[in-house]
Amino acid sequence: MSEIFLTPNKKRPSHKLTGAAKIFSQIRLREVKGLKDRTSYLCTLRE
């Protein structure tokens, strides 16, 4: 699931996701954008 919200909007992965996954990814993207404090945490997950 981590790949979904780490994938940039530019790649538009929506065609690979189900309706529920699309909603989930949109919520995740909003949370990531709103909570800049999590940037370092997300980078840690990538590694």
QUIRAPE-V821450 format. One line per field, one symbol per residue. ss: DSSP state (H for helix, E for strand, - for the rest). phi: phi as a letter, one per 40 degrees, with the letter a starting at -180 (. if undefined). burial: b if it has 16 or more other ideal C-beta (glycine too) atoms within 10 Angstrom, else e. Layout:
ss: ???
phi: ???
burial: ???
This chain:
ss: -HHHHH--HHH-HHHH--HHHHHHHHHHHHHHHH-HHHHHHHHHHH-
phi: .ccccccccdcfcdccbcdcccccccccccccccbcccdcccccccc
burial: eeebbebeeeeeeeeeeeeeeeeebeebbeeeeeeeeeeeeeeeeee
